[in-house]
Amino acid sequence: MLVFVTVGSTRFDALVGAAISEPVLSTLRDSGYGRLILQRGNSVIESEEFNGESCTIQRHGVDIQIWRFKPSIQVECEQADLVISHAGSGTILDVLRLGKPLIVVPNPTLLDNHQEELASALQILGHLKATSIQDLASTIASFEPRDLIPFPPFDGSKFSKLVDEEMGFI
C-alpha cells in the first residue's frame, strides 16, 4: 500500500524528519505500507542520502520517493491509501473531497497556529485524525480509516443562496 506525505509549499522540517524516521517507517511497514511518497517542499533533510531535488531509496523496509514540488499533487493523492499532511486548508479539502483517509500534523510555527484550529475542528467532526510530530507513529498504529465520517460533497448552491440573500434578491 502507498502513503503520501505532503508539507505543501512551506517548510515543515519536523514532519519531513518524522516521516522518514525509524519509528514512523517501521509503523508504516508493520501496518502494510510498503511505499512512501514524500513531498518535502522547502524542507531541509540533513542527510547525504537525500541530496538534490528528488531521490528514491529504501529505508526500514519501505520504498521512499522524495521530491520537492510538482505542478499538482492530485495524482499522488488519488493513488494513496493514506495521506499524511500538514494541516493547510487547501490540502485538507482536496484530500477529504477525494475520500482519502487523512492524518494531519499541524505546523505550530505558522501564523497564530491556525492549522491547529482547523485540524481540531475537522477531527471533532470525525473527518480526519489530527496528531503531533511526537505522536505520529502511535497515531498511524492505532488509525482506523473506517471510523472516519465521509466529508460532505461540495454544494455551490448554498453560497449562491447566501449571496442572493445578502444582495436582497431573495
Backbone as numpy.savetxt, mean C-alpha at the origin, in Angstrom:
# Nx Ny Nz CAx CAy CAz Cx Cy Cz
2.23 -16.33 -4.75 1.38 -15.15 -4.75 2.28 -13.90 -4.75
1.68 -12.80 -5.15 2.41 -11.55 -5.34 1.93 -10.49 -4.35
2.89 -9.82 -3.72 2.59 -8.65 -2.90 3.26 -7.45 -3.56
2.51 -6.34 -3.63 3.03 -5.10 -4.19 3.11 -4.08 -3.07
4.29 -3.49 -2.90 4.52 -2.47 -1.88 4.80 -1.16 -2.60
4.09 -0.10 -2.21 4.30 1.20 -2.84 4.39 2.30 -1.79
5.30 3.24 -2.05 5.45 4.41 -1.17 4.99 5.69 -1.86
4.48 5.56 -3.07 4.01 6.74 -3.79 5.16 7.59 -4.31
4.93 8.88 -4.40 5.92 9.77 -5.01 6.86 10.40 -4.00
6.64 10.12 -2.72 7.48 10.74 -1.70 8.59 9.79 -1.27
9.18 10.08 -0.15 10.25 9.26 0.43 9.73 8.65 1.72
9.82 7.34 1.82 9.37 6.64 3.02 10.35 5.50 3.27
11.56 5.89 3.67 12.65 4.92 3.88 12.26 3.82 4.86
11.51 4.17 5.90 11.16 3.18 6.91 10.31 2.04 6.33
9.35 2.36 5.46 8.52 1.33 4.86 9.33 0.49 3.87
10.16 1.13 3.09 11.01 0.39 2.15 11.93 -0.56 2.91
12.56 -0.06 3.96 13.44 -0.89 4.77 12.72 -2.06 5.41
11.52 -1.79 5.93 10.73 -2.86 6.55 10.33 -3.91 5.53
9.95 -3.47 4.33 9.48 -4.40 3.29 10.54 -5.41 2.89
11.81 -5.03 2.96 12.88 -5.95 2.56 13.63 -6.51 3.77
13.06 -6.33 4.95 13.69 -6.85 6.16 13.40 -8.34 6.32
14.24 -9.02 7.07 14.06 -10.46 7.28 12.71 -10.78 7.93
12.28 -10.06 8.98 10.99 -10.42 9.58 9.81 -10.33 8.60
9.77 -9.28 7.80 8.65 -9.10 6.86 8.75 -10.11 5.72
9.93 -10.28 5.14 10.07 -11.23 4.04 9.78 -12.66 4.48
10.24 -13.03 5.66 9.96 -14.38 6.17 8.47 -14.58 6.41
7.82 -13.54 6.94 6.37 -13.62 7.17 5.62 -13.72 5.85
6.03 -12.94 4.86 5.40 -13.03 3.54 5.58 -14.43 2.97
6.80 -14.94 3.01 7.08 -16.29 2.49 6.22 -17.33 3.22
6.17 -17.25 4.53 5.39 -18.21 5.32 3.89 -18.08 5.08
3.47 -16.92 4.59 2.05 -16.68 4.27 1.72 -17.02 2.82
2.71 -17.53 2.07 2.47 -17.97 0.70 2.86 -16.98 -0.38
3.48 -15.87 -0.01 3.90 -14.88 -1.00 5.33 -15.16 -1.42
5.52 -15.48 -2.70 6.85 -15.80 -3.21 7.46 -14.66 -4.01
6.63 -13.65 -4.33 7.11 -12.52 -5.13 6.73 -11.22 -4.46
7.66 -10.26 -4.52 7.45 -8.92 -3.98 7.89 -7.92 -5.03
7.00 -7.00 -5.37 7.37 -5.86 -6.21 7.35 -4.65 -5.29
8.46 -3.91 -5.26 8.60 -2.76 -4.38 8.83 -1.50 -5.19
7.88 -0.60 -5.14 8.02 0.73 -5.75 8.56 1.63 -4.64
9.83 2.03 -4.76 10.49 2.72 -3.66 10.45 4.24 -3.75
9.96 4.78 -4.86 9.89 6.24 -4.99 11.26 6.87 -4.79
11.32 7.90 -3.95 12.58 8.59 -3.67 13.30 8.03 -2.45
12.82 6.92 -1.94 13.44 6.32 -0.76 14.83 5.81 -1.07
15.67 5.85 -0.06 17.05 5.40 -0.18 17.17 4.02 0.45
17.86 3.12 -0.24 18.14 1.79 0.29 19.63 1.71 0.54
20.01 1.51 1.77 21.43 1.46 2.15 21.98 0.05 1.97
22.24 -0.33 0.73 22.81 -1.64 0.46 23.34 -1.66 -0.96
24.49 -2.28 -1.14 25.04 -2.40 -2.49 24.20 -3.31 -3.37
23.40 -4.18 -2.73 22.51 -5.08 -3.47 21.50 -4.32 -4.31
21.12 -3.14 -3.82 20.01 -2.39 -4.41 20.46 -1.10 -5.07
21.54 -1.12 -5.82 21.97 0.12 -6.45 21.26 0.33 -7.78
21.21 1.56 -8.21 20.60 1.89 -9.48 19.10 2.15 -9.39
18.50 2.32 -10.55 17.07 2.64 -10.62 16.19 1.43 -10.35
16.66 0.25 -10.74 15.85 -0.95 -10.54 16.77 -2.16 -10.41
16.25 -3.20 -9.78 17.01 -4.44 -9.65 16.06 -5.57 -9.30
16.53 -6.78 -9.49 15.78 -7.98 -9.13 16.73 -8.89 -8.35
16.28 -9.30 -7.17 17.10 -10.17 -6.33 16.19 -11.18 -5.63
16.82 -12.10 -4.91 16.07 -12.99 -4.04 16.63 -12.85 -2.63
15.73 -12.77 -1.67 16.14 -12.61 -0.28 15.14 -13.35 0.61
15.63 -14.17 1.52 14.80 -14.90 2.48 13.67 -15.67 1.80
13.97 -16.23 0.62 13.01 -17.06 -0.08 11.95 -16.30 -0.86
12.14 -15.00 -1.06 11.18 -14.18 -1.81 11.91 -13.53 -2.98
11.34 -13.64 -4.18 11.87 -12.94 -5.35 11.41 -11.49 -5.27
12.36 -10.56 -5.34 12.07 -9.14 -5.14 12.46 -8.35 -6.38
11.53 -7.55 -6.86 11.79 -6.61 -7.95 11.61 -5.22 -7.36
12.62 -4.36 -7.52 12.58 -3.01 -6.96 12.78 -1.99 -8.06
11.96 -0.97 -8.05 12.13 0.14 -8.98 11.61 1.42 -8.32
12.00 2.55 -8.90 11.64 3.85 -8.31 10.24 4.30 -8.75
10.10 4.54 -10.04 8.84 5.09 -10.56 8.48 4.44 -11.89
7.20 4.43 -12.17 6.65 4.08 -13.48 5.53 5.08 -13.75
5.14 5.24 -15.01 4.04 6.18 -15.30 2.75 5.81 -14.56
2.55 4.52 -14.33 1.34 4.06 -13.64 1.67 2.79 -12.86
0.99 2.61 -11.72 1.14 1.37 -10.96 -0.12 0.52 -11.05
-0.98 0.86 -11.98 -2.25 0.15 -12.16 -2.05 -1.36 -12.38
-1.14 -1.71 -13.26 -0.91 -3.12 -13.58 -0.45 -3.88 -12.34
0.49 -3.31 -11.60 0.98 -3.97 -10.39 -0.13 -4.14 -9.36
-0.96 -3.14 -9.20 -2.08 -3.24 -8.26 -3.07 -4.33 -8.71
-3.34 -4.39 -10.00 -4.27 -5.40 -10.52 -3.72 -6.81 -10.34
-2.42 -6.98 -10.52 -1.81 -8.31 -10.44 -1.60 -8.78 -9.00
-1.51 -7.85 -8.07 -1.16 -8.18 -6.69 -2.27 -8.94 -5.97
-1.84 -9.89 -5.14 -2.77 -10.58 -4.25 -2.92 -9.82 -2.94
-1.95 -8.95 -2.65 -1.94 -8.10 -1.47 -1.18 -6.83 -1.82
-1.70 -5.68 -1.39 -0.99 -4.42 -1.56 -0.67 -3.88 -0.16
0.58 -3.48 0.01 1.03 -2.80 1.22 1.47 -1.42 0.77
0.93 -0.39 1.40 1.13 0.95 0.87 1.28 1.98 1.98
1.89 3.10 1.60 1.78 4.30 2.42 0.29 4.62 2.47
-0.12 5.54 3.29 -1.55 5.82 3.45 -1.98 7.07 2.68
-1.44 7.25 1.49 -1.84 8.36 0.64 -3.24 8.13 0.08
-4.04 9.17 0.04 -5.45 9.02 -0.35 -5.62 8.48 -1.76
-4.80 8.94 -2.71 -4.94 8.46 -4.09 -4.67 6.98 -4.22
-3.60 6.53 -3.60 -3.26 5.11 -3.66 -4.32 4.27 -2.97
-4.75 4.71 -1.80 -5.79 3.96 -1.07 -7.04 3.81 -1.92
-7.52 4.90 -2.49 -8.75 4.82 -3.29 -8.57 3.94 -4.52
-7.44 4.06 -5.19 -7.20 3.23 -6.37 -7.23 1.74 -6.02
-6.54 1.38 -4.94 -6.46 -0.04 -4.55 -7.81 -0.55 -4.06
-8.51 0.23 -3.25 -9.81 -0.20 -2.75 -10.82 -0.35 -3.88
-10.77 0.53 -4.86 -11.70 0.42 -6.00 -11.42 -0.82 -6.83
-10.19 -1.33 -6.78 -9.86 -2.58 -7.47 -10.29 -3.80 -6.65
-10.68 -3.58 -5.42 -11.11 -4.68 -4.57 -9.95 -5.52 -4.04
-8.78 -4.92 -3.96 -7.59 -5.64 -3.50 -7.42 -5.52 -1.99
-6.98 -6.60 -1.34 -6.66 -6.51 0.10 -5.54 -5.49 0.31
-5.71 -4.65 1.32 -4.79 -3.53 1.50 -4.38 -3.38 2.95
-3.07 -3.32 3.16 -2.49 -2.96 4.45 -1.80 -1.62 4.24
-2.13 -0.63 5.06 -1.49 0.67 4.92 -0.63 0.97 6.14
0.47 1.67 5.86 1.39 2.11 6.90 1.52 3.62 6.77
0.83 4.37 7.62 0.92 5.83 7.54 2.36 6.32 7.76
2.73 7.33 7.00 4.04 7.95 7.13 3.91 9.10 8.13
4.38 8.92 9.36 4.17 9.93 10.39 4.97 11.21 10.18
5.89 11.22 9.21 6.71 12.41 8.99 6.04 13.44 8.08
4.87 13.09 7.54 4.22 14.00 6.60 3.27 14.96 7.30
2.85 15.97 6.59 2.00 17.06 7.04 0.94 16.66 8.07
1.10 17.10 9.29 0.11 16.92 10.36 -0.36 15.48 10.51
0.46 14.54 10.10 0.13 13.11 10.20 -1.25 12.81 9.61
-1.58 13.46 8.49 -2.89 13.29 7.85 -3.13 11.86 7.37
-2.07 11.13 7.06 -2.24 9.75 6.61 -2.81 8.87 7.72
-2.42 9.14 8.94 -2.92 8.37 10.08 -4.43 8.53 10.23
-4.93 9.74 10.06 -6.36 10.00 10.17 -7.16 9.23 9.13
-6.72 9.27 7.88 -7.41 8.56 6.81 -7.34 7.05 7.02
-6.17 6.54 7.36 -6.01 5.11 7.58 -6.89 4.62 8.72
-6.93 5.38 9.79 -7.74 5.01 10.95 -9.22 4.98 10.60
-9.68 6.00 9.88 -11.10 6.08 9.51 -11.50 4.91 8.61
-10.68 4.58 7.63 -11.01 3.48 6.72 -10.86 2.12 7.38
-9.98 2.03 8.37 -9.88 0.78 9.12 -11.12 0.58 9.99
-11.60 1.64 10.62 -12.83 1.56 11.43 -14.00 1.10 10.57
-14.04 1.55 9.32 -15.10 1.14 8.40 -14.89 -0.28 7.87
-13.72 -0.85 8.14 -13.45 -2.24 7.77 -12.92 -2.46 6.36
-12.49 -1.37 5.68 -12.06 -1.49 4.29 -10.60 -1.87 4.12
-9.79 -1.67 5.16 -8.36 -1.96 5.08 -7.83 -2.22 6.47
-6.57 -2.60 6.52 -5.88 -2.80 7.80 -4.77 -1.76 7.87
-4.73 -1.00 8.95 -3.67 -0.02 9.17 -2.71 -0.56 10.21
-1.43 -0.26 10.03 -0.42 -0.73 10.97 0.73 0.26 11.01
1.71 -0.05 11.84 2.93 0.75 11.93 4.09 -0.04 11.35
5.20 0.63 11.16 6.41 -0.04 10.68 6.77 -1.18 11.64
6.72 -0.90 12.93 7.13 -1.88 13.93 6.23 -3.12 13.92
4.97 -2.96 13.57 4.01 -4.07 13.62 3.71 -4.68 12.25
4.44 -4.28 11.22 4.11 -4.74 9.87 4.16 -6.26 9.75
5.21 -6.89 10.21 5.33 -8.34 10.07 4.19 -9.06 10.80
3.88 -8.65 12.02 2.80 -9.32 12.76 1.44 -9.04 12.14
1.26 -7.86 11.56 0.01 -7.55 10.88 -0.18 -8.45 9.66
0.88 -8.64 8.89 0.81 -9.53 7.73 0.46 -10.95 8.19
1.10 -11.40 9.25 0.88 -12.76 9.75 -0.56 -12.99 10.17
-1.20 -11.99 10.75 -2.57 -12.16 11.26 -3.64 -11.63 10.31
-3.23 -11.10 9.16 -4.16 -10.45 8.23 -5.10 -11.46 7.58
-6.38 -11.16 7.60 -7.41 -12.00 6.98 -8.17 -11.15 5.96
-7.78 -11.21 4.69 -8.45 -10.39 3.67 -9.96 -10.61 3.60
-10.41 -11.83 3.88 -11.85 -12.11 3.79 -12.65 -11.34 4.84
-11.99 -10.82 5.87 -12.68 -10.04 6.90 -12.91 -8.59 6.49
-12.30 -8.16 5.39 -12.46 -6.77 4.94 -13.84 -6.56 4.34
-14.35 -5.36 4.52 -15.64 -4.98 3.93 -15.35 -4.31 2.58
-15.97 -4.79 1.51 -15.70 -4.20 0.18 -15.99 -2.69 0.17
-15.13 -1.96 -0.50 -15.30 -0.52 -0.64 -16.44 -0.26 -1.62
-17.34 0.67 -1.31 -18.47 0.91 -2.23 -18.00 1.50 -3.56
-18.68 1.14 -4.64 -18.30 1.68 -5.95 -18.57 3.18 -6.01
-17.82 3.84 -6.88 -17.98 5.28 -7.08 -19.36 5.59 -7.64
-20.00 6.61 -7.09 -21.31 7.06 -7.56 -21.26 8.56 -7.78
-20.98 8.98 -9.02 -20.85 10.39 -9.36 -22.13 11.19 -9.22
-23.28 10.52 -9.17 -24.54 11.24 -9.06 -24.68 11.97 -7.73
-24.04 11.46 -6.68 -24.12 12.11 -5.37 -23.46 13.48 -5.40
-22.30 13.58 -6.05 -21.62 14.86 -6.15 -22.43 15.82 -7.01
-22.96 15.33 -8.11 -23.77 16.15 -8.99 -24.99 16.71 -8.25
-25.63 15.87 -7.48 -26.80 16.30 -6.71 -26.41 17.37 -5.68
-25.28 17.19 -5.02 -24.81 18.15 -4.03 -24.56 19.51 -4.68
-23.89 19.51 -5.84 -23.63 20.77 -6.55 -24.94 21.41 -6.98
-25.87 20.63 -7.53 -27.16 21.17 -7.95 -27.91 21.80 -6.78
-27.87 21.15 -5.62 -28.52 21.71 -4.43 -27.88 23.01 -3.99
-26.55 23.06 -3.99 -25.82 24.26 -3.58 -26.08 25.42 -4.56
-26.25 25.09 -5.83 -26.48 26.13 -6.83 -27.95 26.55 -6.88
-28.81 25.84 -6.15 -30.23 26.20 -6.13 -31.02 25.64 -7.28
-30.48 24.67 -8.00 -31.20 24.08 -9.13 -32.24 23.07 -8.68
-32.12 22.60 -7.47 -33.06 21.61 -6.94 -33.79 22.19 -5.76
